[in-house]
Amino acid sequence: MKRAQIQFDDATYAALRRRAYEEHRSISSVVREELGKALLPKKPEKRLTLKDFPFVCAGRTKQGVLSPVSERHDEALAEAIFEDLRD
């Protein structure tokens, strides 16, 4: 392990000291842990593909008079709620 000297502003030092006290650790161990996390290589975000959404196009519906429902979804929902209330 190598020794290094660093300086903190008052607010950062107070936060470090408080966290170290709460976790029953030294300030050095808190700094080492956080620096270790910050310096890890970032994993690239996985790009989503169509295979990640197997439910897309999984079903079929009877669209009835409100076809296409993709364009008239509010009317279709209102009709479905109204029919449900009648039952």
ZIKA-V862434 format. One line per field, one symbol per residue. ss: DSSP state (a for helix, b for strand, c for the rest). phi: phi as a letter, one per 40 degrees, with the letter a starting at -180 (. if undefined). burial: 1 if it has 24 or more other ideal C-beta (glycine too) atoms within 12 Angstrom, else 0. A space follows every 50 residues. Layout:
ss: ???
phi: ???
burial: ???
//
This chain:
ss: cccccccccaaaaaaaaaaaaaccccaaaaaaaaaaaaacccccccccca aacccccccccccaaaccccccaaaaaaaaaaaaaac
phi: .bcabbbbcdcccccccccccccfbccdcccdcccdccccccccccccbc ccbcccgcbbbccgccccccbbccccccccccccccc
burial: 00000000000000010000000000000110000000000000000000 0000000000000000000000000000000000000
//
